[in-house]
Amino acid sequence: MSTILLYHFDNESLKDETGVHSAVATNCVESSAGSIKFGAASLDMASENSYVTINSVSSSLSFGTSDWSIDFQYYRPDTGVTRSALQLVAATNEIKITVDSNEGGGNNIKVYIGGSIKITGTAVSSHGGELWQHWALVRDGNYLRLYVDGVHQNSYDVTGQSFDFSSLKFGTATGFQYSTNGWLDELRVTNDASWANGTNGFTPPTEEWPLDEEPDPEPPVIPILCWKYSAKYKNSNRIFSLEGPNSYPNKIKVPSNIDLTTSKLIEDGQIINPSNYKLI
């Protein structure tokens, strides 16, 4: 098996452990120690419309009719709306994975291929506490298979179909209203299907995936930059918050009924001194 890309999300950068790919973060995506599956941190995509794009390098995501797999750990804090998990972008045979808790009161995972639902599965119905799930999509010979926590959900016959992806987006999918609003960890793409063990399934990983090859000496690192301001309303437990990509603004407009003593501004995980910004 060869690992095509591998992200642990353990530090304040988007680092592919294979040393091959670079990624671009959009709308306040950050590495967070607040909710972790493995390692020191996970990727916090709890803001609406936060997503990351990984572009294919030297046709690394062009598999043709060969076997491939993509798997990741996913923690979804809400169960009241449809959420887009990831999108494998292509001119044809584009793949999108969503989880929909609105239809029939369930938590339906849907795999779209070329715009149509081809595979369905079931996510955990209650996400109280630190409840993560391992999701995997595997091209296994003539079948594309979906697994949740190692259990084979369903499959779709893709005999003769070619899958050549130009990029991978996780946290969003074109044409869907909602983004992830959750945490992702251990994103991995391989050119192998045997590890998933067909319809028998597999035991979900209990630690970070190892890298099966030595990385390039200087892997590309893309800094993650975003800011978030929060404060409590007066005489209330409600929280007022603002956030955005890039560096924080010099002036932040806030409501008149907030408790300024509770103000907190964080940029890239670091608390900013109040003297460095002005509240208006």
N, C-alpha and C positions, 0 to 999 in steps of 0.2 A: 504494500500500500504506500502511496505517496500523498503526503499532505500538501494541498495546493495553497491554502492559506489558513492561518490560525491566530485568533485574537483572544488573549486572556483578559484584556481591559483592566490590568492591575496598576496602571499609573496614569498620570495626567497627560497622556498622549495616546494616539491610535497607532499602536505598533503591531505590525504583522510579524509573528515570530519566525516565519520563513524568510523574512528579509526581502521579499519580492514586491508586495503590493503597498500602495499608499491609499489613504482614505481621506475623505472630506466630510467634516461634521457641519450640520446646519441647525440653527435655532437652539442654542443652549444645551448641547449634549455634553455631558461631563462624566469623568470617572468618579465613582462614589463608593465610600465605605459604609454607606447607610444600609444597603441591602446587598448581601454578598452570597453567592453560591460557593465559589472556590477562590482561593488566593486572597489578595489584599483589597480588591475592589471589583465592582461590576460597572457596566455602562448604564448611567442614569439617563433614561429617556422619558422622564415623567412629565415633561412639558409637551403641550400640544404641538404638533407639526415638527417635532425633533426627529431627525433621521441622519443616517450616515451612508455615503456612497463609496463603494470600492470598485474601481475600474479594472477591467481585465488587462493583464500584462502579457504580451506575447501570446495572445489567444489562450491564456491559462484557464479561462472559463468556457472554452469551446471544446465540448466533449464528443460531438457527433453522436454516434450510436453506442458509444462505450459507456461502461458503468461509471457512476459518480455518486457522491453523497454530500449533503449539507446538514449539519446538526448544530443545535445551540440550546442553552438554558434560558428559560423565559419565566419572569415573574410579573404577573398582571394584577395590579392591586384592585381594579374595579371589574365588575361583571355585568354592568348595565348597558354597555354599548358595543358596537362592532369595533374591533381593533385590527389594524394591519400589522402583521409581524414582519414579513419580508417580501421582496420582489426580486426575481431573477429577470433582468431586462434583456429582451431580445426582439429582433424584428418579427420573428415568428416563434411559436411555441414558448411565448413568455409565460413565466410562472409567478403566481401571487399566492401567498398564504395569509388567511385572515382567521380570526376567531370571533364568532357572532353569538352573543348571549341574549339577543332579542327574539330570535325565532323559536317559538315553542317552549320558551323558558329554559332552554338548554344552553350548553356552551359548545357550539358547533364549530370545529375547525374545518375550513374549506380550502381546498387546493384548486386554484384556477389554472388551467392550461389553455393558452390562446383565447382567453376571455370567457371560458365556460368552466363550470364546476365539474371536476372529474373525480376527485377523491374527497371524502369527508371523514371526520374523526371526532372524538369527544375530549374536551379539555376538562380540567378540574372545575367543579361547580362552585366551590367556595375557596376564596383566596385569603382567608384570615391568617394573620401571622406571617411567617417567612416561608411561604409555600411556593416552591419553584417546580417547573416541569421541564423535562428534557424532550425536545421535539427533533425529529429527524425525517428528512425526505431523501429517499435512496432510489437511484436508477439501478435496478437489479435485472440485467438481461433484458427481457421483453416487458418488464413491469416497473412502474414507478410506485414505490411503497411509502406509506406514511406511518410513522411510529410515534407514540406518546409514552414517555417513561419506559421505553424498551418494548412496549406491547404493540404488535402489528395491528393497525386500525383497518385500513383498506388499501387496495391497489388499483391501478389502471393499466390496461394493456397499451404499451407504447411501441409495439413491434415496428421496426423500421424507421421510427421517428428520430430525428436529429435534434440535439439540444446544444446550441451555441449561444452563450450569453455574453453580452458586451459589458455588463456591470451587474453588481449586486447591491441592492438597497435594502437596509433593514431599518425598521421604524416607520415605514410608509409604503404605500403602493399607489401608483397612478390610477386615478378613477375612483378611489375610495375616500370617503369624507374624513375618516378618523385615522390618527396615527397610533403608535404603540402605547404611549402613556404607561410605561413600566420600566423594567430593568432587564438587560440582556447580559449573558456571560458565556464564555467558552464557544465562540463562533468558529466553526471549522468546516472546510471544504476538502474532500479527498477525491481521488480517482478510483475508489474501490467500493464494492458493495458487500463483500463477504463478511465483514465485521458485524453487519446487522442480522445475519443468520436467517434471511428469508422470512417466511411466515412464522417461524418459531420465535423471532424476536431476540432480545439481548438484555443483559443487565445494564441499567443506566450507569454512566461513569460516577465514581465516588471521589474523584480528584481531577485536577486539571489534566487535559489531554497532553501527552508528551509529544515532542517534535521528533519525527522519525528520521530527519536528516539535519545536518549542520546548516544553520542559517548563513546568509551572506554576511560578511564582516561588518557592514554598515547599513543596517536596515533603515528605510525611510521612516521618519517620525513626524507626524503632523500634530502640532500643539492644539489642544482643545481650549477655547477661550469663550467664557460667558460670565454673566453676572446675575445676581438675584438679590433684590431688596425685600425685606419683610418687617412688619411691625404689627402690634396688636391694636385693635380699636379700643377706645376708652370705654370702661365699664362693660367690657365684653370679652369673650374668649375667641372671637373671630379674628382671623389674620388677614391683613392687607399685604399683597405681594406684587412685585413687578420684576420682570426679568428680560434679558435680551442677549443676543450674540455680541461678540467683540468686547471692547472695554466698556466699563461703566461710564455713564454720562456725568459731567461735572455738576449738573443740576437735576434733581429728581423731584417730580411733582407728586405730592401726596395729599390725601383728604385732610380736612381740618380737624376731624374727630378721631385721629389716631394718637396713641400714646408715644410721643417722640422718644421717651426713655427706653422703649423696647426696640428701637430701630436697629437693624442689622443689615449690613451690605457685605456680600461675599462675592469675590471674583476668583474663579478657578480654585475654589476650596479654601481661599484665604480671606479672613475677616479684614475689611478695609477700615482704617481709622476715620472716624466721623469728620475730622478736620479736613479730609481730602475731598469731600463732596458737600453739596448744599441742598437742603430740603426746601422746597417752595410749595 
